[in-house]
Amino acid sequence: MSNPPLPPQQPGSYQPGQQPGFEQPGQQPGSGQLRRRPLPPSPFGLPGMPPARSRKGLWLVLGIVAGVLLLVVVGVLLLVNLVGGATRQAGDLADSFTKLVIAGDTDKAYNDYMDPSLKEQLTRDEFASGVKSLQLDPSCTTAYDDLKVSTQNGSNIADVAGLIKCEGKDIELVYRFAGKDELKLVTIRLRPKT
């Protein structure tokens, strides 16, 4: 009895007694050993897990974005503190000076808050008589409409404008404080609002 010839093999089909992925001796002329035959292609691409992707670029971009955001936040905080601190200092100076004026303590206001250049233009007696003519009393309060802080030629400048509100009258006030380390009054205007 003779065996009928075997039909040609299709990739992925195996004959009985044949191991998948290996060719049997005698299938290729001159071969007496088992040889590895390539596996059929997978329907989803290469067999096994795909190689791991490097996320170095993603981390680099995220690090740069985080660094820029950190710099922006720090810059805004510094700006707010610097401008807010200078504005607060100018407001405090204006409040302290105005309270002395309202209380009639013109000597302390003149000595502690006025710049020497303003003292050359306005004597202590002129300042005291001007404040006295406004007839301020302890019921007067202050309300600031505008407070601007800036820097010019290395000198800090604070412009303050507002009102001293008294019973039956309002006094317009305009101050300018200037200085490098310590702010002093360089301009003052106190007059009844018309």
Backbone as JSON, one array per atom type, in Angstrom:
{
  "sequence": "MSNPPLPPQQPGSYQPGQQPGFEQPGQQPGSGQLRRRPLPPSPFGLPGMPPARSRKGLWLVLGIVAGVLLLVVVGVLLLVNLVGGATRQAGDLADSFTKLVIAGDTDKAYNDYMDPSLKEQLTRDEFASGVKSLQLDPSCTTAYDDLKVSTQNGSNIADVAGLIKCEGKDIELVYRFAGKDELKLVTIRLRPKT",
  "N": [[0.79, -1.16, 0.0], [0.5, 2.18, -0.78], [1.13, 5.53, 0.25], [-1.0, 8.25, -0.35], [-0.03, 11.23, -2.14], [0.77, 14.14, -0.22], [-1.21, 17.06, 0.18], [-0.2, 20.4, -0.74], [1.06, 22.45, 1.93], [-0.66, 24.94, 3.78], [0.05, 28.15, 5.2], [0.01, 28.01, 8.69], [-1.41, 25.67, 8.82], [-1.17, 22.3, 9.87], [0.26, 19.1, 9.63], [-0.69, 15.81, 10.82], [1.29, 14.78, 13.57], [3.19, 16.64, 13.19], [5.08, 19.36, 14.46], [4.0, 22.58, 15.44], [5.38, 25.45, 13.9], [7.83, 24.36, 13.25], [9.76, 22.79, 10.75], [9.63, 19.64, 9.29], [12.1, 17.08, 8.89], [13.14, 16.43, 5.64], [11.32, 17.94, 4.3], [12.54, 20.05, 3.17], [14.92, 19.97, 0.7], [17.95, 18.25, 1.37], [18.05, 18.78, 4.08], [18.58, 17.75, 7.31], [17.85, 18.29, 9.86], [15.84, 19.86, 12.37], [14.34, 22.93, 11.61], [13.67, 26.32, 12.41], [10.67, 27.72, 11.54], [9.19, 30.7, 10.3], [6.64, 32.29, 12.26], [3.16, 32.6, 11.53], [1.8, 35.81, 10.53], [0.39, 37.97, 13.01], [-3.01, 38.97, 13.49], [-3.15, 41.49, 14.64], [-0.86, 43.0, 14.27], [2.57, 43.02, 15.17], [3.67, 40.11, 16.94], [3.21, 39.66, 20.49], [4.01, 42.07, 23.14], [3.99, 45.57, 22.43], [6.93, 47.64, 22.02], [7.95, 49.53, 24.88], [7.04, 52.93, 25.15], [9.0, 55.87, 25.21], [8.72, 58.29, 27.67], [10.04, 60.57, 28.07], [10.03, 62.99, 26.65], [7.43, 63.94, 27.16], [7.55, 64.35, 29.98], [9.5, 66.3, 30.01], [8.27, 68.45, 28.7], [6.09, 68.85, 30.45], [7.53, 69.57, 32.74], [8.71, 71.99, 31.93], [6.42, 73.57, 31.48], [5.36, 73.58, 34.08], [7.46, 74.93, 35.39], [7.36, 77.47, 34.15], [4.79, 78.3, 34.93], [5.18, 78.42, 37.7], [7.08, 80.5, 37.86], [5.51, 82.64, 36.91], [3.51, 82.79, 38.89], [5.08, 83.41, 41.17], [6.15, 85.86, 40.32], [3.8, 87.45, 40.1], [2.96, 87.43, 42.77], [5.14, 88.77, 43.99], [4.94, 91.28, 42.71], [2.39, 92.13, 43.57], [2.86, 92.25, 46.33], [4.95, 94.18, 46.45], [3.81, 96.5, 45.21], [1.44, 96.65, 46.66], [2.5, 96.9, 49.25], [3.89, 99.37, 49.11], [1.75, 101.03, 48.49], [0.17, 100.67, 50.75], [1.92, 101.73, 52.66], [2.01, 104.42, 51.84], [-0.68, 105.11, 52.21], [-0.86, 104.77, 54.99], [0.95, 106.75, 55.87], [-0.37, 109.07, 54.94], [-2.73, 108.89, 56.45], [-1.74, 109.08, 59.11], [-0.54, 111.63, 59.08], [-2.76, 113.26, 58.46], [-4.43, 112.8, 60.66], [-2.94, 114.04, 62.69], [-3.11, 116.68, 61.77], [-5.9, 117.13, 61.91], [-6.23, 116.86, 64.65], [-4.94, 119.12, 65.45], [-2.26, 119.16, 66.01], [0.02, 120.59, 64.82], [2.76, 121.15, 64.94], [4.1, 118.64, 65.33], [3.23, 117.33, 63.0], [4.39, 118.98, 61.07], [7.18, 118.76, 61.68], [7.72, 115.95, 61.57], [6.75, 114.93, 59.13], [7.13, 116.57, 56.89], [9.11, 117.34, 54.03], [12.42, 118.72, 53.76], [12.65, 120.49, 51.55], [10.02, 121.37, 51.16], [9.62, 122.62, 53.58], [11.2, 124.85, 53.22], [9.63, 126.38, 51.56], [7.26, 126.7, 52.93], [6.63, 127.98, 55.96], [6.69, 127.02, 59.48], [4.85, 128.53, 60.98], [3.14, 129.57, 59.0], [2.02, 127.2, 58.06], [0.71, 126.27, 60.38], [-1.16, 128.37, 60.85], [-2.67, 128.16, 58.5], [-3.85, 125.6, 58.77], [-5.35, 126.08, 61.09], [-7.19, 127.92, 60.13], [-8.95, 126.31, 58.74], [-10.66, 125.24, 60.58], [-10.94, 122.61, 61.8], [-12.31, 119.78, 63.53], [-12.56, 117.18, 66.08], [-14.58, 115.49, 65.09], [-14.21, 115.18, 62.41], [-13.54, 113.19, 59.52], [-11.56, 111.12, 57.31], [-11.5, 110.45, 53.79], [-10.2, 108.75, 51.17], [-9.83, 109.29, 47.76], [-8.12, 108.73, 45.71], [-5.08, 107.04, 45.26], [-1.93, 106.76, 44.32], [1.03, 105.06, 43.48], [4.37, 105.31, 42.46], [7.56, 105.11, 40.7], [10.19, 107.27, 40.07], [13.14, 108.19, 38.54], [14.64, 106.7, 40.43], [13.48, 107.46, 42.79], [10.84, 107.04, 45.09], [7.41, 107.72, 44.71], [4.36, 108.88, 45.99], [1.11, 109.69, 45.41], [-1.64, 111.19, 46.88], [-5.07, 111.7, 47.14], [-8.13, 113.15, 48.28], [-10.79, 113.6, 50.7], [-11.39, 115.53, 53.64], [-13.88, 115.03, 55.73], [-16.09, 116.95, 57.4], [-18.54, 118.08, 59.81], [-20.92, 119.76, 58.09], [-19.12, 120.75, 56.21], [-16.63, 120.07, 53.67], [-13.23, 119.31, 53.23], [-10.86, 119.57, 50.79], [-8.14, 117.43, 50.07], [-4.79, 117.09, 48.98], [-1.91, 115.32, 48.65], [1.58, 114.83, 48.17], [3.98, 112.46, 48.53], [7.44, 111.8, 48.67], [10.62, 110.21, 48.14], [13.68, 108.32, 48.68], [14.44, 106.29, 50.61], [12.86, 106.93, 52.85], [9.64, 108.23, 52.87], [8.59, 111.54, 52.44], [6.54, 114.49, 52.84], [6.22, 116.43, 49.98], [4.55, 118.02, 48.59], [1.59, 119.75, 49.41], [-1.89, 120.29, 49.74], [-4.55, 121.75, 51.2], [-7.79, 122.65, 51.26], [-10.98, 124.26, 51.49], [-13.72, 122.57, 50.01], [-15.42, 123.61, 47.18]],
  "CA": [[0.0, 0.0, 0.0], [1.28, 3.42, -0.87], [0.43, 6.7, 0.79], [-1.24, 9.27, -1.37], [0.78, 12.43, -1.91], [0.16, 15.14, 0.66], [-1.45, 18.34, -0.48], [0.7, 21.45, -0.26], [0.63, 23.01, 3.22], [-0.98, 26.36, 3.9], [0.6, 28.66, 6.45], [-0.87, 27.85, 9.82], [-2.01, 24.34, 8.88], [-0.15, 21.34, 10.25], [-0.06, 17.69, 9.39], [-0.59, 15.06, 12.05], [2.64, 14.44, 13.97], [4.1, 17.77, 12.9], [5.04, 20.37, 15.51], [3.81, 23.9, 14.86], [6.53, 26.34, 13.86], [9.04, 23.67, 12.85], [9.64, 21.98, 9.53], [10.08, 18.27, 9.47], [13.15, 16.71, 7.95], [12.69, 15.92, 4.37], [10.49, 18.9, 3.58], [13.45, 20.85, 2.35], [15.96, 19.06, 0.25], [19.26, 18.35, 1.99], [17.98, 19.18, 5.47], [18.42, 16.61, 8.17], [17.58, 18.73, 11.21], [14.67, 20.72, 12.48], [14.63, 24.36, 11.46], [12.59, 27.21, 12.86], [9.93, 28.34, 10.46], [8.56, 31.9, 10.83], [5.24, 32.17, 12.64], [2.28, 33.4, 10.68], [1.6, 37.14, 11.1], [-0.74, 38.16, 13.91], [-3.95, 39.92, 12.89], [-3.04, 42.8, 15.3], [0.48, 43.53, 14.11], [3.65, 42.16, 15.63], [3.26, 39.32, 18.09], [3.75, 40.09, 21.77], [3.78, 43.45, 23.58], [4.76, 46.57, 21.69], [7.99, 48.18, 22.86], [7.51, 50.64, 25.74], [7.35, 54.25, 24.61], [9.73, 56.74, 26.11], [7.91, 59.44, 28.06], [10.99, 61.62, 28.43], [9.56, 64.24, 26.04], [6.25, 64.39, 27.9], [7.99, 64.88, 31.26], [10.25, 67.53, 29.75], [7.28, 69.51, 28.41], [5.38, 69.14, 31.69], [8.45, 70.29, 33.62], [8.85, 73.37, 31.45], [5.15, 74.26, 31.74], [5.28, 73.81, 35.53], [8.43, 75.97, 35.73], [6.84, 78.77, 33.7], [3.68, 78.66, 35.81], [5.75, 78.8, 38.99], [7.67, 81.84, 37.71], [4.41, 83.61, 36.78], [2.89, 82.95, 40.21], [6.02, 84.13, 42.03], [6.21, 87.25, 39.83], [2.57, 88.14, 40.48], [2.99, 87.64, 44.22], [6.1, 89.84, 44.28], [4.39, 92.55, 42.24], [1.3, 92.5, 44.47], [3.44, 92.65, 47.62], [5.69, 95.44, 46.32], [2.89, 97.61, 44.96], [0.54, 96.73, 47.81], [3.26, 97.4, 50.39], [4.14, 100.8, 48.91], [0.46, 101.7, 48.57], [-0.21, 100.63, 52.15], [2.79, 102.67, 53.37], [1.57, 105.77, 51.5], [-1.95, 105.33, 52.9], [-0.58, 104.94, 56.42], [1.55, 108.08, 56.05], [-1.42, 110.08, 54.77], [-3.62, 108.8, 57.61], [-1.07, 109.6, 60.3], [-0.38, 113.08, 58.92], [-4.08, 113.91, 58.51], [-4.91, 112.74, 62.05], [-2.25, 115.11, 63.42], [-3.67, 117.96, 61.32], [-7.25, 117.25, 62.48], [-6.08, 117.04, 66.11], [-4.32, 120.42, 65.71], [-0.86, 118.98, 66.4], [0.71, 121.02, 63.6], [4.22, 121.08, 65.11], [4.54, 117.27, 65.07], [2.98, 117.07, 61.59], [5.4, 119.73, 60.31], [8.52, 118.23, 61.92], [7.89, 114.54, 61.25], [6.28, 114.47, 57.82], [7.45, 117.46, 55.77], [10.43, 117.3, 53.44], [13.11, 120.02, 53.91], [12.35, 121.39, 50.42], [8.7, 121.97, 51.41], [9.79, 123.52, 54.73], [11.76, 126.11, 52.71], [8.55, 127.14, 50.91], [6.15, 126.87, 53.86], [7.15, 128.02, 57.34], [5.87, 126.35, 60.49], [3.75, 129.43, 61.36], [2.19, 129.62, 57.86], [1.31, 125.92, 58.05], [-0.2, 126.24, 61.54], [-2.29, 129.31, 60.65], [-3.51, 127.61, 57.43], [-4.65, 124.51, 59.33], [-6.29, 126.67, 62.03], [-8.26, 128.59, 59.37], [-9.89, 125.3, 58.24], [-11.55, 124.96, 61.69], [-11.18, 121.17, 61.88], [-12.63, 119.31, 64.87], [-12.4, 115.73, 66.2], [-15.61, 114.73, 64.36], [-13.82, 115.08, 61.0], [-13.01, 111.9, 59.07], [-10.92, 111.18, 56.0], [-11.89, 109.5, 52.74], [-9.25, 108.91, 50.07], [-10.4, 108.95, 46.45], [-7.08, 108.28, 44.78], [-3.78, 106.8, 45.88], [-1.07, 106.2, 43.27], [2.43, 104.89, 43.85], [5.22, 105.12, 41.28], [8.99, 105.35, 40.91], [10.77, 108.15, 39.04], [14.56, 108.48, 38.75], [15.11, 106.06, 41.65], [12.76, 107.99, 43.95], [9.46, 106.57, 45.21], [6.44, 108.82, 44.78], [2.99, 108.49, 46.32], [0.15, 110.79, 45.29], [-2.85, 110.89, 47.63], [-6.11, 112.72, 47.01], [-9.35, 112.75, 48.96], [-11.53, 114.62, 51.43], [-11.6, 115.5, 55.09], [-15.31, 115.32, 55.85], [-16.47, 117.5, 58.69], [-19.95, 118.42, 59.84], [-21.26, 120.99, 57.38], [-18.13, 121.16, 55.2], [-15.63, 119.11, 53.21], [-11.93, 119.89, 52.92], [-10.14, 118.8, 49.77], [-6.73, 117.24, 50.4], [-3.9, 116.51, 47.96], [-0.56, 115.16, 49.19], [2.58, 114.05, 47.41], [5.11, 112.0, 49.33], [8.54, 111.35, 47.81], [11.86, 109.88, 48.83], [14.31, 107.05, 48.31], [14.26, 105.33, 51.7], [11.75, 107.37, 53.68], [8.77, 109.17, 52.15], [8.25, 112.8, 53.13], [5.64, 115.36, 52.08], [6.86, 117.44, 49.14], [3.46, 118.88, 48.13], [0.39, 119.64, 50.24], [-2.95, 121.26, 49.47], [-5.74, 121.59, 52.02], [-8.66, 123.81, 51.05], [-12.42, 123.92, 51.5], [-14.28, 122.18, 48.71], [-16.48, 124.55, 46.8]],
  "C": [[0.85, 1.24, 0.0], [0.45, 4.58, -0.36], [0.19, 7.69, -0.33], [-0.38, 10.5, -1.09], [0.02, 13.44, -1.06], [-0.08, 16.43, -0.11], [-0.48, 19.38, 0.06], [0.14, 22.09, 1.01], [0.38, 24.51, 3.09], [-0.33, 26.88, 5.17], [-0.44, 28.51, 7.55], [-1.55, 26.5, 9.85], [-0.9, 23.34, 9.1], [-0.65, 19.93, 9.96], [0.02, 16.96, 10.72], [0.86, 14.66, 12.31], [3.64, 15.55, 13.75], [3.96, 18.78, 14.03], [4.86, 21.73, 14.87], [5.08, 24.7, 14.94], [7.8, 25.65, 13.46], [8.77, 22.9, 11.57], [10.25, 20.62, 9.8], [11.22, 17.98, 8.5], [12.54, 16.13, 6.7], [11.81, 16.88, 3.63], [11.35, 19.81, 2.75], [14.57, 19.93, 1.94], [17.26, 19.34, 0.98], [19.21, 18.72, 3.44], [17.75, 17.96, 6.31], [18.13, 17.02, 9.59], [16.35, 19.63, 11.23], [15.11, 22.18, 12.35], [13.4, 25.17, 11.88], [11.97, 27.84, 11.64], [9.25, 29.58, 11.02], [7.09, 31.65, 11.14], [4.39, 33.01, 11.7], [2.04, 34.77, 11.34], [0.33, 37.19, 11.95], [-1.71, 39.15, 13.28], [-3.84, 41.32, 13.5], [-1.64, 43.39, 15.2], [1.5, 42.54, 14.61], [3.2, 41.36, 16.83], [3.9, 39.85, 19.36], [3.43, 41.54, 22.07], [4.58, 44.42, 22.73], [5.85, 47.11, 22.6], [7.47, 49.38, 23.65], [7.96, 51.96, 25.13], [8.08, 55.07, 25.65], [8.85, 57.95, 26.41], [8.79, 60.61, 28.48], [10.52, 62.97, 27.89], [8.36, 64.81, 26.77], [6.65, 65.02, 29.23], [8.76, 66.19, 31.1], [9.28, 68.69, 29.51], [6.51, 69.87, 29.68], [6.25, 69.9, 32.68], [8.62, 71.74, 33.22], [7.59, 74.17, 31.74], [5.02, 74.56, 33.24], [6.25, 74.91, 35.97], [7.95, 77.36, 35.34], [5.7, 79.23, 34.59], [4.18, 79.1, 37.18], [6.36, 80.21, 38.93], [6.58, 82.91, 37.62], [3.78, 83.86, 38.15], [3.8, 83.74, 41.15], [6.11, 85.6, 41.61], [4.98, 88.05, 40.23], [2.56, 88.42, 41.98], [3.96, 88.75, 44.62], [5.55, 91.2, 43.89], [3.29, 93.03, 43.18], [1.87, 92.97, 45.81], [4.18, 93.97, 47.53], [4.75, 96.61, 46.15], [1.95, 97.77, 46.14], [1.24, 97.29, 49.03], [3.51, 98.9, 50.29], [2.83, 101.59, 49.03], [-0.01, 101.78, 50.02], [0.62, 101.65, 52.95], [2.34, 104.11, 53.1], [0.24, 106.09, 52.19], [-1.77, 105.55, 54.39], [0.03, 106.31, 56.72], [0.49, 109.18, 55.96], [-2.37, 110.08, 55.97], [-2.99, 109.45, 58.85], [-0.94, 111.12, 60.24], [-1.72, 113.78, 59.09], [-4.65, 113.88, 59.93], [-4.24, 113.81, 62.91], [-2.83, 116.47, 63.05], [-5.06, 118.18, 61.94], [-7.17, 117.51, 63.99], [-5.45, 118.39, 66.45], [-2.88, 120.33, 66.14], [0.03, 119.31, 65.18], [2.23, 120.96, 63.74], [4.75, 119.68, 64.79], [4.35, 116.93, 63.58], [4.06, 117.75, 60.74], [6.78, 119.08, 60.45], [8.71, 116.81, 61.37], [7.59, 114.16, 59.8], [6.71, 115.34, 56.64], [8.91, 117.35, 55.35], [11.1, 118.67, 53.61], [12.82, 120.99, 52.75], [10.99, 122.06, 50.6], [8.79, 122.94, 52.59], [10.4, 124.86, 54.3], [10.68, 126.99, 52.1], [7.44, 127.52, 51.89], [6.7, 126.84, 55.29], [6.18, 127.31, 58.29], [4.65, 127.22, 60.86], [2.7, 129.52, 60.25], [1.35, 128.33, 57.83], [0.29, 125.87, 59.18], [-1.38, 127.17, 61.36], [-3.21, 128.82, 59.54], [-4.42, 126.5, 57.94], [-5.71, 125.08, 60.28], [-7.47, 127.32, 61.3], [-9.3, 127.59, 58.82], [-10.92, 124.91, 59.3], [-11.96, 123.48, 61.74], [-11.48, 120.8, 63.33], [-12.55, 117.78, 64.91], [-13.46, 114.9, 65.46], [-15.25, 114.53, 62.89], [-13.23, 113.69, 60.71], [-12.39, 112.06, 57.68], [-11.48, 110.11, 55.08], [-10.97, 109.77, 51.55], [-9.89, 108.43, 48.77], [-9.36, 108.3, 45.55], [-5.76, 108.14, 45.52], [-2.93, 106.08, 44.84], [0.37, 106.16, 43.77], [3.23, 104.64, 42.58], [6.68, 105.36, 41.67], [9.49, 106.2, 39.75], [12.2, 108.47, 39.44], [15.07, 107.92, 40.08], [14.43, 106.54, 42.91], [11.33, 107.45, 43.93], [8.55, 107.77, 45.4], [5.07, 108.25, 45.07], [2.11, 109.73, 46.27], [-1.15, 110.36, 45.96], [-3.82, 112.05, 47.45], [-7.37, 112.22, 47.71], [-10.0, 113.92, 49.66], [-11.38, 114.41, 52.92], [-13.04, 115.95, 55.26], [-15.6, 115.74, 57.29], [-17.95, 117.85, 58.64], [-20.18, 119.78, 59.17], [-20.24, 121.44, 56.34], [-17.21, 120.0, 54.85], [-14.36, 119.86, 52.85], [-11.24, 118.98, 51.91], [-8.68, 118.66, 50.2], [-6.0, 116.6, 49.22], [-2.5, 116.52, 48.58], [0.3, 114.47, 48.15], [3.73, 113.76, 48.36], [6.18, 111.52, 48.36], [9.76, 111.05, 48.66], [12.4, 108.54, 48.38], [14.07, 106.0, 49.38], [13.04, 105.66, 52.54], [10.95, 108.41, 52.91], [8.45, 110.36, 53.03], [7.34, 113.61, 52.22], [6.45, 116.39, 51.29], [5.83, 118.42, 48.58], [2.26, 118.65, 49.04], [-0.6, 120.7, 49.79], [-4.14, 120.86, 50.32], [-6.59, 122.82, 51.81], [-10.12, 123.36, 51.05], [-12.92, 123.61, 50.08], [-15.45, 123.1, 48.39], [-17.54, 123.89, 45.97]]
}
